[in-house]
Amino acid sequence: MKVSKMPKGNLCEFCEGKVERRVIQARVPFRGQTIYVDKVPARVCTKCGEPYFDAAVYKRLEEIAKHRRCIRKKVSFPLAAYDMALT
Ligand SMILES: [Zn+2]
């Protein structure tokens, strides 16, 4: 799973940007699939956007990913083609 655990202090591990508390839609890669979990409490780097999760939140995301067959709601995203006709 490519989600990062809490950094020490309030600085991003990657760019040392400031990390801010936010509620986000988390992207959770799990065994070759990706699921999205809405309304996840996290901290997000204000510079590079890297999300960090508390250990408990991280664990819950893993659990959700394992139980993804229980997900009821499927969301489709609008996907535009770059060369679509703009009329
Ligand atoms: Zn960063």
PDB file of the backbone (N, CA, C, O) and the ligand in Angstrom, with CONECT records:
HET     ZN  A 101       1
ATOM      1  N   MET A   1       0.854  -1.194   0.000  1.00  0.00           N
ATOM      2  CA  MET A   1       0.000   0.000   0.000  1.00  0.00           C
ATOM      3  C   MET A   1       0.884   1.237   0.000  1.00  0.00           C
ATOM      4  O   MET A   1       1.780   1.369   0.834  1.00  0.00           O
ATOM      5  N   LYS A   2       0.634   2.123  -0.920  1.00  0.00           N
ATOM      6  CA  LYS A   2       1.483   3.297  -1.001  1.00  0.00           C
ATOM      7  C   LYS A   2       0.828   4.500  -0.316  1.00  0.00           C
ATOM      8  O   LYS A   2       0.580   5.534  -0.936  1.00  0.00           O
ATOM      9  N   VAL A   3       0.564   4.336   0.946  1.00  0.00           N
ATOM     10  CA  VAL A   3       0.136   5.495   1.717  1.00  0.00           C
ATOM     11  C   VAL A   3       1.157   5.679   2.832  1.00  0.00           C
ATOM     12  O   VAL A   3       1.699   4.702   3.349  1.00  0.00           O
ATOM     13  N   SER A   4       1.411   6.885   3.191  1.00  0.00           N
ATOM     14  CA  SER A   4       2.450   7.148   4.168  1.00  0.00           C
ATOM     15  C   SER A   4       1.869   7.315   5.552  1.00  0.00           C
ATOM     16  O   SER A   4       0.793   7.884   5.738  1.00  0.00           O
ATOM     17  N   LYS A   5       2.598   6.810   6.501  1.00  0.00           N
ATOM     18  CA  LYS A   5       2.191   7.024   7.891  1.00  0.00           C
ATOM     19  C   LYS A   5       2.632   8.409   8.328  1.00  0.00           C
ATOM     20  O   LYS A   5       3.376   9.101   7.632  1.00  0.00           O
ATOM     21  N   MET A   6       2.166   8.780   9.467  1.00  0.00           N
ATOM     22  CA  MET A   6       2.430  10.122   9.980  1.00  0.00           C
ATOM     23  C   MET A   6       3.919  10.472   9.993  1.00  0.00           C
ATOM     24  O   MET A   6       4.753   9.685  10.442  1.00  0.00           O
ATOM     25  N   PRO A   7       4.226  11.642   9.503  1.00  0.00           N
ATOM     26  CA  PRO A   7       5.617  12.083   9.595  1.00  0.00           C
ATOM     27  C   PRO A   7       5.905  12.558  11.011  1.00  0.00           C
ATOM     28  O   PRO A   7       4.990  12.891  11.764  1.00  0.00           O
ATOM     29  N   LYS A   8       7.155  12.586  11.356  1.00  0.00           N
ATOM     30  CA  LYS A   8       7.523  13.140  12.656  1.00  0.00           C
ATOM     31  C   LYS A   8       7.404  14.646  12.576  1.00  0.00           C
ATOM     32  O   LYS A   8       7.763  15.256  11.569  1.00  0.00           O
ATOM     33  N   GLY A   9       6.904  15.234  13.629  1.00  0.00           N
ATOM     34  CA  GLY A   9       6.691  16.671  13.603  1.00  0.00           C
ATOM     35  C   GLY A   9       5.574  16.964  12.632  1.00  0.00           C
ATOM     36  O   GLY A   9       4.689  16.130  12.443  1.00  0.00           O
ATOM     37  N   ASN A  10       5.592  18.104  12.024  1.00  0.00           N
ATOM     38  CA  ASN A  10       4.540  18.415  11.076  1.00  0.00           C
ATOM     39  C   ASN A  10       5.100  18.723   9.704  1.00  0.00           C
ATOM     40  O   ASN A  10       4.576  19.564   8.973  1.00  0.00           O
ATOM     41  N   LEU A  11       6.182  18.022   9.363  1.00  0.00           N
ATOM     42  CA  LEU A  11       6.820  18.283   8.087  1.00  0.00           C
ATOM     43  C   LEU A  11       6.774  17.051   7.184  1.00  0.00           C
ATOM     44  O   LEU A  11       6.912  15.916   7.638  1.00  0.00           O
ATOM     45  N   CYS A  12       6.577  17.311   5.909  1.00  0.00           N
ATOM     46  CA  CYS A  12       6.517  16.252   4.915  1.00  0.00           C
ATOM     47  C   CYS A  12       7.872  15.543   4.798  1.00  0.00           C
ATOM     48  O   CYS A  12       8.920  16.189   4.762  1.00  0.00           O
ATOM     49  N   GLU A  13       7.834  14.210   4.740  1.00  0.00           N
ATOM     50  CA  GLU A  13       9.053  13.415   4.595  1.00  0.00           C
ATOM     51  C   GLU A  13       9.762  13.678   3.286  1.00  0.00           C
ATOM     52  O   GLU A  13      10.986  13.571   3.199  1.00  0.00           O
ATOM     53  N   PHE A  14       8.995  14.022   2.267  1.00  0.00           N
ATOM     54  CA  PHE A  14       9.546  14.108   0.923  1.00  0.00           C
ATOM     55  C   PHE A  14      10.068  15.495   0.593  1.00  0.00           C
ATOM     56  O   PHE A  14      11.144  15.634   0.013  1.00  0.00           O
ATOM     57  N   CYS A  15       9.313  16.517   0.960  1.00  0.00           N
ATOM     58  CA  CYS A  15       9.725  17.857   0.531  1.00  0.00           C
ATOM     59  C   CYS A  15       9.845  18.820   1.709  1.00  0.00           C
ATOM     60  O   CYS A  15      10.166  19.996   1.535  1.00  0.00           O
ATOM     61  N   GLU A  16       9.580  18.300   2.924  1.00  0.00           N
ATOM     62  CA  GLU A  16       9.625  19.127   4.126  1.00  0.00           C
ATOM     63  C   GLU A  16       8.642  20.283   4.103  1.00  0.00           C
ATOM     64  O   GLU A  16       8.831  21.302   4.768  1.00  0.00           O
ATOM     65  N   GLY A  17       7.598  20.099   3.327  1.00  0.00           N
ATOM     66  CA  GLY A  17       6.515  21.082   3.318  1.00  0.00           C
ATOM     67  C   GLY A  17       5.692  20.952   4.586  1.00  0.00           C
ATOM     68  O   GLY A  17       5.842  19.991   5.340  1.00  0.00           O
ATOM     69  N   LYS A  18       4.823  21.925   4.814  1.00  0.00           N
ATOM     70  CA  LYS A  18       3.986  21.889   6.008  1.00  0.00           C
ATOM     71  C   LYS A  18       2.834  20.905   5.802  1.00  0.00           C
ATOM     72  O   LYS A  18       2.210  20.879   4.741  1.00  0.00           O
ATOM     73  N   VAL A  19       2.563  20.108   6.816  1.00  0.00           N
ATOM     74  CA  VAL A  19       1.505  19.107   6.739  1.00  0.00           C
ATOM     75  C   VAL A  19       0.292  19.601   7.507  1.00  0.00           C
ATOM     76  O   VAL A  19       0.390  19.991   8.671  1.00  0.00           O
ATOM     77  N   GLU A  20      -0.863  19.578   6.833  1.00  0.00           N
ATOM     78  CA  GLU A  20      -2.071  20.157   7.382  1.00  0.00           C
ATOM     79  C   GLU A  20      -3.161  19.113   7.573  1.00  0.00           C
ATOM     80  O   GLU A  20      -3.303  18.196   6.763  1.00  0.00           O
ATOM     81  N   ARG A  21      -3.926  19.254   8.641  1.00  0.00           N
ATOM     82  CA  ARG A  21      -5.021  18.333   8.909  1.00  0.00           C
ATOM     83  C   ARG A  21      -6.159  18.592   7.915  1.00  0.00           C
ATOM     84  O   ARG A  21      -6.593  19.731   7.743  1.00  0.00           O
ATOM     85  N   ARG A  22      -6.628  17.545   7.278  1.00  0.00           N
ATOM     86  CA  ARG A  22      -7.703  17.679   6.297  1.00  0.00           C
ATOM     87  C   ARG A  22      -8.517  16.407   6.195  1.00  0.00           C
ATOM     88  O   ARG A  22      -8.075  15.338   6.615  1.00  0.00           O
ATOM     89  N   VAL A  23      -9.716  16.529   5.631  1.00  0.00           N
ATOM     90  CA  VAL A  23     -10.518  15.341   5.349  1.00  0.00           C
ATOM     91  C   VAL A  23     -10.463  15.149   3.840  1.00  0.00           C
ATOM     92  O   VAL A  23     -10.826  16.037   3.069  1.00  0.00           O
ATOM     93  N   ILE A  24     -10.008  13.982   3.441  1.00  0.00           N
ATOM     94  CA  ILE A  24      -9.752  13.793   2.019  1.00  0.00           C
ATOM     95  C   ILE A  24     -10.424  12.551   1.457  1.00  0.00           C
ATOM     96  O   ILE A  24     -10.958  11.719   2.191  1.00  0.00           O
ATOM     97  N   GLN A  25     -10.383  12.450   0.142  1.00  0.00           N
ATOM     98  CA  GLN A  25     -10.744  11.205  -0.516  1.00  0.00           C
ATOM     99  C   GLN A  25      -9.432  10.458  -0.736  1.00  0.00           C
ATOM    100  O   GLN A  25      -8.595  10.870  -1.539  1.00  0.00           O
ATOM    101  N   ALA A  26      -9.269   9.369  -0.022  1.00  0.00           N
ATOM    102  CA  ALA A  26      -8.004   8.657  -0.076  1.00  0.00           C
ATOM    103  C   ALA A  26      -8.004   7.624  -1.188  1.00  0.00           C
ATOM    104  O   ALA A  26      -9.002   6.948  -1.438  1.00  0.00           O
ATOM    105  N   ARG A  27      -6.859   7.521  -1.848  1.00  0.00           N
ATOM    106  CA  ARG A  27      -6.671   6.535  -2.895  1.00  0.00           C
ATOM    107  C   ARG A  27      -5.855   5.416  -2.276  1.00  0.00           C
ATOM    108  O   ARG A  27      -4.730   5.633  -1.825  1.00  0.00           O
ATOM    109  N   VAL A  28      -6.416   4.230  -2.255  1.00  0.00           N
ATOM    110  CA  VAL A  28      -5.763   3.119  -1.574  1.00  0.00           C
ATOM    111  C   VAL A  28      -5.438   1.990  -2.553  1.00  0.00           C
ATOM    112  O   VAL A  28      -6.326   1.219  -2.916  1.00  0.00           O
ATOM    113  N   PRO A  29      -4.187   1.884  -2.983  1.00  0.00           N
ATOM    114  CA  PRO A  29      -3.808   0.775  -3.855  1.00  0.00           C
ATOM    115  C   PRO A  29      -3.708  -0.486  -3.008  1.00  0.00           C
ATOM    116  O   PRO A  29      -3.066  -0.483  -1.958  1.00  0.00           O
ATOM    117  N   PHE A  30      -4.335  -1.550  -3.456  1.00  0.00           N
ATOM    118  CA  PHE A  30      -4.325  -2.776  -2.674  1.00  0.00           C
ATOM    119  C   PHE A  30      -4.361  -3.972  -3.603  1.00  0.00           C
ATOM    120  O   PHE A  30      -5.314  -4.145  -4.362  1.00  0.00           O
ATOM    121  N   ARG A  31      -3.333  -4.793  -3.548  1.00  0.00           N
ATOM    122  CA  ARG A  31      -3.228  -5.988  -4.376  1.00  0.00           C
ATOM    123  C   ARG A  31      -3.600  -5.737  -5.835  1.00  0.00           C
ATOM    124  O   ARG A  31      -4.446  -6.422  -6.408  1.00  0.00           O
ATOM    125  N   GLY A  32      -2.955  -4.755  -6.404  1.00  0.00           N
ATOM    126  CA  GLY A  32      -3.151  -4.484  -7.821  1.00  0.00           C
ATOM    127  C   GLY A  32      -4.423  -3.740  -8.181  1.00  0.00           C
ATOM    128  O   GLY A  32      -4.652  -3.410  -9.344  1.00  0.00           O
ATOM    129  N   GLN A  33      -5.253  -3.476  -7.172  1.00  0.00           N
ATOM    130  CA  GLN A  33      -6.454  -2.708  -7.445  1.00  0.00           C
ATOM    131  C   GLN A  33      -6.385  -1.409  -6.670  1.00  0.00           C
ATOM    132  O   GLN A  33      -5.613  -1.279  -5.720  1.00  0.00           O
ATOM    133  N   THR A  34      -7.179  -0.467  -7.074  1.00  0.00           N
ATOM    134  CA  THR A  34      -7.207   0.788  -6.341  1.00  0.00           C
ATOM    135  C   THR A  34      -8.631   1.075  -5.919  1.00  0.00           C
ATOM    136  O   THR A  34      -9.559   1.017  -6.726  1.00  0.00           O
ATOM    137  N   ILE A  35      -8.791   1.383  -4.650  1.00  0.00           N
ATOM    138  CA  ILE A  35     -10.111   1.811  -4.209  1.00  0.00           C
ATOM    139  C   ILE A  35      -9.998   3.226  -3.676  1.00  0.00           C
ATOM    140  O   ILE A  35      -8.923   3.680  -3.282  1.00  0.00           O
ATOM    141  N   TYR A  36     -11.110   3.899  -3.673  1.00  0.00           N
ATOM    142  CA  TYR A  36     -11.153   5.258  -3.154  1.00  0.00           C
ATOM    143  C   TYR A  36     -12.034   5.269  -1.922  1.00  0.00           C
ATOM    144  O   TYR A  36     -13.133   4.714  -1.930  1.00  0.00           O
ATOM    145  N   VAL A  37     -11.563   5.890  -0.882  1.00  0.00           N
ATOM    146  CA  VAL A  37     -12.345   5.979   0.342  1.00  0.00           C
ATOM    147  C   VAL A  37     -12.585   7.453   0.636  1.00  0.00           C
ATOM    148  O   VAL A  37     -11.652   8.250   0.733  1.00  0.00           O
ATOM    149  N   ASP A  38     -13.859   7.789   0.775  1.00  0.00           N
ATOM    150  CA  ASP A  38     -14.235   9.178   0.954  1.00  0.00           C
ATOM    151  C   ASP A  38     -14.204   9.578   2.431  1.00  0.00           C
ATOM    152  O   ASP A  38     -14.377   8.733   3.310  1.00  0.00           O
ATOM    153  N   LYS A  39     -13.988  10.835   2.695  1.00  0.00           N
ATOM    154  CA  LYS A  39     -14.062  11.418   4.040  1.00  0.00           C
ATOM    155  C   LYS A  39     -13.094  10.768   5.020  1.00  0.00           C
ATOM    156  O   LYS A  39     -13.482  10.370   6.119  1.00  0.00           O
ATOM    157  N   VAL A  40     -11.865  10.667   4.624  1.00  0.00           N
ATOM    158  CA  VAL A  40     -10.843  10.089   5.479  1.00  0.00           C
ATOM    159  C   VAL A  40     -10.085  11.207   6.191  1.00  0.00           C
ATOM    160  O   VAL A  40      -9.572  12.120   5.544  1.00  0.00           O
ATOM    161  N   PRO A  41     -10.013  11.138   7.518  1.00  0.00           N
ATOM    162  CA  PRO A  41      -9.215  12.133   8.227  1.00  0.00           C
ATOM    163  C   PRO A  41      -7.737  11.885   7.962  1.00  0.00           C
ATOM    164  O   PRO A  41      -7.237  10.781   8.178  1.00  0.00           O
ATOM    165  N   ALA A  42      -7.054  12.897   7.503  1.00  0.00           N
ATOM    166  CA  ALA A  42      -5.649  12.722   7.139  1.00  0.00           C
ATOM    167  C   ALA A  42      -4.905  14.027   7.355  1.00  0.00           C
ATOM    168  O   ALA A  42      -5.483  15.042   7.740  1.00  0.00           O
ATOM    169  N   ARG A  43      -3.626  13.973   7.100  1.00  0.00           N
ATOM    170  CA  ARG A  43      -2.842  15.192   7.014  1.00  0.00           C
ATOM    171  C   ARG A  43      -2.214  15.217   5.638  1.00  0.00           C
ATOM    172  O   ARG A  43      -1.704  14.211   5.146  1.00  0.00           O
ATOM    173  N   VAL A  44      -2.262  16.372   5.036  1.00  0.00           N
ATOM    174  CA  VAL A  44      -1.809  16.483   3.658  1.00  0.00           C
ATOM    175  C   VAL A  44      -0.721  17.544   3.563  1.00  0.00           C
ATOM    176  O   VAL A  44      -0.839  18.625   4.139  1.00  0.00           O
ATOM    177  N   CYS A  45       0.336  17.221   2.831  1.00  0.00           N
ATOM    178  CA  CYS A  45       1.404  18.186   2.616  1.00  0.00           C
ATOM    179  C   CYS A  45       0.884  19.326   1.752  1.00  0.00           C
ATOM    180  O   CYS A  45       0.297  19.098   0.694  1.00  0.00           O
ATOM    181  N   THR A  46       1.103  20.543   2.208  1.00  0.00           N
ATOM    182  CA  THR A  46       0.603  21.692   1.459  1.00  0.00           C
ATOM    183  C   THR A  46       1.446  21.958   0.211  1.00  0.00           C
ATOM    184  O   THR A  46       1.031  22.699  -0.680  1.00  0.00           O
ATOM    185  N   LYS A  47       2.628  21.350   0.156  1.00  0.00           N
ATOM    186  CA  LYS A  47       3.502  21.563  -0.995  1.00  0.00           C
ATOM    187  C   LYS A  47       3.301  20.502  -2.080  1.00  0.00           C
ATOM    188  O   LYS A  47       2.980  20.829  -3.222  1.00  0.00           O
ATOM    189  N   CYS A  48       3.492  19.229  -1.714  1.00  0.00           N
ATOM    190  CA  CYS A  48       3.469  18.178  -2.740  1.00  0.00           C
ATOM    191  C   CYS A  48       2.190  17.341  -2.710  1.00  0.00           C
ATOM    192  O   CYS A  48       1.975  16.507  -3.589  1.00  0.00           O
ATOM    193  N   GLY A  49       1.341  17.562  -1.702  1.00  0.00           N
ATOM    194  CA  GLY A  49       0.054  16.866  -1.674  1.00  0.00           C
ATOM    195  C   GLY A  49       0.097  15.449  -1.131  1.00  0.00           C
ATOM    196  O   GLY A  49      -0.913  14.746  -1.166  1.00  0.00           O
ATOM    197  N   GLU A  50       1.234  15.022  -0.635  1.00  0.00           N
ATOM    198  CA  GLU A  50       1.350  13.681  -0.069  1.00  0.00           C
ATOM    199  C   GLU A  50       0.442  13.546   1.162  1.00  0.00           C
ATOM    200  O   GLU A  50       0.535  14.345   2.094  1.00  0.00           O
ATOM    201  N   PRO A  51      -0.440  12.526   1.162  1.00  0.00           N
ATOM    202  CA  PRO A  51      -1.292  12.357   2.342  1.00  0.00           C
ATOM    203  C   PRO A  51      -0.632  11.464   3.401  1.00  0.00           C
ATOM    204  O   PRO A  51       0.073  10.509   3.075  1.00  0.00           O
ATOM    205  N   TYR A  52      -0.871  11.791   4.651  1.00  0.00           N
ATOM    206  CA  TYR A  52      -0.383  10.985   5.771  1.00  0.00           C
ATOM    207  C   TYR A  52      -1.557  10.572   6.635  1.00  0.00           C
ATOM    208  O   TYR A  52      -2.517  11.322   6.811  1.00  0.00           O
ATOM    209  N   PHE A  53      -1.463   9.364   7.171  1.00  0.00           N
ATOM    210  CA  PHE A  53      -2.562   8.868   7.989  1.00  0.00           C
ATOM    211  C   PHE A  53      -2.077   8.444   9.362  1.00  0.00           C
ATOM    212  O   PHE A  53      -0.957   7.957   9.518  1.00  0.00           O
ATOM    213  N   ASP A  54      -2.939   8.634  10.363  1.00  0.00           N
ATOM    214  CA  ASP A  54      -2.664   8.101  11.696  1.00  0.00           C
ATOM    215  C   ASP A  54      -2.656   6.581  11.604  1.00  0.00           C
ATOM    216  O   ASP A  54      -3.289   6.004  10.720  1.00  0.00           O
ATOM    217  N   ALA A  55      -1.941   5.936  12.515  1.00  0.00           N
ATOM    218  CA  ALA A  55      -1.858   4.476  12.506  1.00  0.00           C
ATOM    219  C   ALA A  55      -3.243   3.825  12.494  1.00  0.00           C
ATOM    220  O   ALA A  55      -3.467   2.853  11.773  1.00  0.00           O
ATOM    221  N   ALA A  56      -4.160   4.356  13.285  1.00  0.00           N
ATOM    222  CA  ALA A  56      -5.505   3.788  13.364  1.00  0.00           C
ATOM    223  C   ALA A  56      -6.262   3.956  12.044  1.00  0.00           C
ATOM    224  O   ALA A  56      -6.979   3.059  11.600  1.00  0.00           O
ATOM    225  N   VAL A  57      -6.084   5.110  11.439  1.00  0.00           N
ATOM    226  CA  VAL A  57      -6.748   5.396  10.162  1.00  0.00           C
ATOM    227  C   VAL A  57      -6.173   4.500   9.064  1.00  0.00           C
ATOM    228  O   VAL A  57      -6.902   3.956   8.233  1.00  0.00           O
ATOM    229  N   TYR A  58      -4.869   4.366   9.084  1.00  0.00           N
ATOM    230  CA  TYR A  58      -4.145   3.529   8.135  1.00  0.00           C
ATOM    231  C   TYR A  58      -4.641   2.087   8.200  1.00  0.00           C
ATOM    232  O   TYR A  58      -4.878   1.435   7.183  1.00  0.00           O
ATOM    233  N   LYS A  59      -4.786   1.621   9.427  1.00  0.00           N
ATOM    234  CA  LYS A  59      -5.261   0.252   9.663  1.00  0.00           C
ATOM    235  C   LYS A  59      -6.672   0.078   9.102  1.00  0.00           C
ATOM    236  O   LYS A  59      -6.991  -0.925   8.464  1.00  0.00           O
ATOM    237  N   ARG A  60      -7.500   1.079   9.357  1.00  0.00           N
ATOM    238  CA  ARG A  60      -8.882   1.034   8.886  1.00  0.00           C
ATOM    239  C   ARG A  60      -8.938   1.019   7.347  1.00  0.00           C
ATOM    240  O   ARG A  60      -9.759   0.312   6.761  1.00  0.00           O
ATOM    241  N   LEU A  61      -8.078   1.788   6.711  1.00  0.00           N
ATOM    242  CA  LEU A  61      -8.038   1.803   5.248  1.00  0.00           C
ATOM    243  C   LEU A  61      -7.673   0.428   4.711  1.00  0.00           C
ATOM    244  O   LEU A  61      -8.227  -0.030   3.712  1.00  0.00           O
ATOM    245  N   GLU A  62      -6.730  -0.227   5.390  1.00  0.00           N
ATOM    246  CA  GLU A  62      -6.333  -1.581   5.001  1.00  0.00           C
ATOM    247  C   GLU A  62      -7.502  -2.544   5.145  1.00  0.00           C
ATOM    248  O   GLU A  62      -7.750  -3.380   4.276  1.00  0.00           O
ATOM    249  N   GLU A  63      -8.210  -2.412   6.251  1.00  0.00           N
ATOM    250  CA  GLU A  63      -9.373  -3.263   6.500  1.00  0.00           C
ATOM    251  C   GLU A  63     -10.430  -3.053   5.426  1.00  0.00           C
ATOM    252  O   GLU A  63     -11.011  -4.007   4.909  1.00  0.00           O
ATOM    253  N   ILE A  64     -10.667  -1.783   5.100  1.00  0.00           N
ATOM    254  CA  ILE A  64     -11.661  -1.457   4.071  1.00  0.00           C
ATOM    255  C   ILE A  64     -11.246  -2.081   2.739  1.00  0.00           C
ATOM    256  O   ILE A  64     -12.074  -2.633   2.015  1.00  0.00           O
ATOM    257  N   ALA A  65      -9.960  -1.984   2.432  1.00  0.00           N
ATOM    258  CA  ALA A  65      -9.463  -2.544   1.174  1.00  0.00           C
ATOM    259  C   ALA A  65      -9.652  -4.060   1.131  1.00  0.00           C
ATOM    260  O   ALA A  65      -9.990  -4.625   0.091  1.00  0.00           O
ATOM    261  N   LYS A  66      -9.433  -4.706   2.267  1.00  0.00           N
ATOM    262  CA  LYS A  66      -9.611  -6.157   2.338  1.00  0.00           C
ATOM    263  C   LYS A  66     -11.069  -6.547   2.175  1.00  0.00           C
ATOM    264  O   LYS A  66     -11.382  -7.616   1.651  1.00  0.00           O
ATOM    265  N   HIS A  67     -11.956  -5.675   2.625  1.00  0.00           N
ATOM    266  CA  HIS A  67     -13.386  -5.969   2.565  1.00  0.00           C
ATOM    267  C   HIS A  67     -14.052  -5.240   1.409  1.00  0.00           C
ATOM    268  O   HIS A  67     -15.237  -4.911   1.468  1.00  0.00           O
ATOM    269  N   ARG A  68     -13.280  -4.991   0.360  1.00  0.00           N
ATOM    270  CA  ARG A  68     -13.826  -4.149  -0.701  1.00  0.00           C
ATOM    271  C   ARG A  68     -15.039  -4.757  -1.399  1.00  0.00           C
ATOM    272  O   ARG A  68     -15.785  -4.046  -2.073  1.00  0.00           O
ATOM    273  N   ARG A  69     -15.241  -6.053  -1.246  1.00  0.00           N
ATOM    274  CA  ARG A  69     -16.444  -6.651  -1.836  1.00  0.00           C
ATOM    275  C   ARG A  69     -17.716  -6.126  -1.164  1.00  0.00           C
ATOM    276  O   ARG A  69     -18.809  -6.243  -1.717  1.00  0.00           O
ATOM    277  N   CYS A  70     -17.565  -5.548   0.026  1.00  0.00           N
ATOM    278  CA  CYS A  70     -18.717  -4.987   0.737  1.00  0.00           C
ATOM    279  C   CYS A  70     -19.054  -3.567   0.269  1.00  0.00           C
ATOM    280  O   CYS A  70     -20.065  -2.994   0.677  1.00  0.00           O
ATOM    281  N   ILE A  71     -18.212  -3.018  -0.576  1.00  0.00           N
ATOM    282  CA  ILE A  71     -18.482  -1.656  -1.038  1.00  0.00           C
ATOM    283  C   ILE A  71     -19.757  -1.657  -1.876  1.00  0.00           C
ATOM    284  O   ILE A  71     -19.903  -2.441  -2.814  1.00  0.00           O
ATOM    285  N   ARG A  72     -20.652  -0.784  -1.526  1.00  0.00           N
ATOM    286  CA  ARG A  72     -21.959  -0.753  -2.189  1.00  0.00           C
ATOM    287  C   ARG A  72     -21.996   0.256  -3.322  1.00  0.00           C
ATOM    288  O   ARG A  72     -22.697   0.091  -4.320  1.00  0.00           O
ATOM    289  N   LYS A  73     -21.218   1.300  -3.127  1.00  0.00           N
ATOM    290  CA  LYS A  73     -21.367   2.436  -4.030  1.00  0.00           C
ATOM    291  C   LYS A  73     -20.236   2.461  -5.044  1.00  0.00           C
ATOM    292  O   LYS A  73     -19.059   2.382  -4.691  1.00  0.00           O
ATOM    293  N   LYS A  74     -20.612   2.572  -6.295  1.00  0.00           N
ATOM    294  CA  LYS A  74     -19.587   2.738  -7.317  1.00  0.00           C
ATOM    295  C   LYS A  74     -19.741   4.113  -7.936  1.00  0.00           C
ATOM    296  O   LYS A  74     -20.839   4.546  -8.287  1.00  0.00           O
ATOM    297  N   VAL A  75     -18.643   4.761  -8.054  1.00  0.00           N
ATOM    298  CA  VAL A  75     -18.684   6.107  -8.606  1.00  0.00           C
ATOM    299  C   VAL A  75     -17.931   6.078  -9.918  1.00  0.00           C
ATOM    300  O   VAL A  75     -16.848   5.500 -10.014  1.00  0.00           O
ATOM    301  N   SER A  76     -18.505   6.699 -10.919  1.00  0.00           N
ATOM    302  CA  SER A  76     -17.730   6.815 -12.146  1.00  0.00           C
ATOM    303  C   SER A  76     -17.325   8.264 -12.328  1.00  0.00           C
ATOM    304  O   SER A  76     -18.105   9.184 -12.078  1.00  0.00           O
ATOM    305  N   PHE A  77     -16.138   8.441 -12.751  1.00  0.00           N
ATOM    306  CA  PHE A  77     -15.629   9.782 -12.933  1.00  0.00           C
ATOM    307  C   PHE A  77     -15.821  10.213 -14.379  1.00  0.00           C
ATOM    308  O   PHE A  77     -15.670   9.399 -15.290  1.00  0.00           O
ATOM    309  N   PRO A  78     -16.151  11.482 -14.604  1.00  0.00           N
ATOM    310  CA  PRO A  78     -16.208  11.963 -15.983  1.00  0.00           C
ATOM    311  C   PRO A  78     -14.798  11.931 -16.558  1.00  0.00           C
ATOM    312  O   PRO A  78     -13.851  12.431 -15.950  1.00  0.00           O
ATOM    313  N   LEU A  79     -14.683  11.354 -17.701  1.00  0.00           N
ATOM    314  CA  LEU A  79     -13.374  11.263 -18.313  1.00  0.00           C
ATOM    315  C   LEU A  79     -13.447  11.849 -19.712  1.00  0.00           C
ATOM    316  O   LEU A  79     -14.113  11.301 -20.591  1.00  0.00           O
ATOM    317  N   ALA A  80     -12.772  12.944 -19.910  1.00  0.00           N
ATOM    318  CA  ALA A  80     -12.807  13.625 -21.200  1.00  0.00           C
ATOM    319  C   ALA A  80     -11.666  13.135 -22.069  1.00  0.00           C
ATOM    320  O   ALA A  80     -10.594  12.799 -21.567  1.00  0.00           O
ATOM    321  N   ALA A  81     -11.891  13.096 -23.339  1.00  0.00           N
ATOM    322  CA  ALA A  81     -10.807  12.792 -24.265  1.00  0.00           C
ATOM    323  C   ALA A  81     -10.188  14.124 -24.688  1.00  0.00           C
ATOM    324  O   ALA A  81     -10.896  15.096 -24.949  1.00  0.00           O
ATOM    325  N   TYR A  82      -8.894  14.151 -24.749  1.00  0.00           N
ATOM    326  CA  TYR A  82      -8.200  15.397 -25.060  1.00  0.00           C
ATOM    327  C   TYR A  82      -8.606  15.955 -26.420  1.00  0.00           C
ATOM    328  O   TYR A  82      -8.679  17.167 -26.624  1.00  0.00           O
ATOM    329  N   ASP A  83      -8.867  15.032 -27.340  1.00  0.00           N
ATOM    330  CA  ASP A  83      -9.201  15.499 -28.697  1.00  0.00           C
ATOM    331  C   ASP A  83     -10.703  15.492 -28.974  1.00  0.00           C
ATOM    332  O   ASP A  83     -11.120  15.452 -30.131  1.00  0.00           O
ATOM    333  N   MET A  84     -11.521  15.531 -27.914  1.00  0.00           N
ATOM    334  CA  MET A  84     -12.966  15.506 -28.127  1.00  0.00           C
ATOM    335  C   MET A  84     -13.446  16.763 -28.851  1.00  0.00           C
ATOM    336  O   MET A  84     -12.812  17.816 -28.796  1.00  0.00           O
ATOM    337  N   ALA A  85     -14.594  16.619 -29.537  1.00  0.00           N
ATOM    338  CA  ALA A  85     -15.153  17.747 -30.275  1.00  0.00           C
ATOM    339  C   ALA A  85     -15.784  18.739 -29.309  1.00  0.00           C
ATOM    340  O   ALA A  85     -16.618  18.357 -28.488  1.00  0.00           O
ATOM    341  N   LEU A  86     -15.405  19.985 -29.396  1.00  0.00           N
ATOM    342  CA  LEU A  86     -15.960  21.003 -28.494  1.00  0.00           C
ATOM    343  C   LEU A  86     -16.980  21.851 -29.251  1.00  0.00           C
ATOM    344  O   LEU A  86     -16.673  22.962 -29.684  1.00  0.00           O
ATOM    345  N   THR A  87     -18.164  21.333 -29.405  1.00  0.00           N
ATOM    346  CA  THR A  87     -19.173  22.080 -30.145  1.00  0.00           C
ATOM    347  C   THR A  87     -20.336  22.483 -29.246  1.00  0.00           C
ATOM    348  O   THR A  87     -21.281  23.122 -29.708  1.00  0.00           O
TER     349      THR A  87
HETATM  350 ZN    ZN A 101       5.536  17.242   0.625  1.00  0.00          ZN2+
END
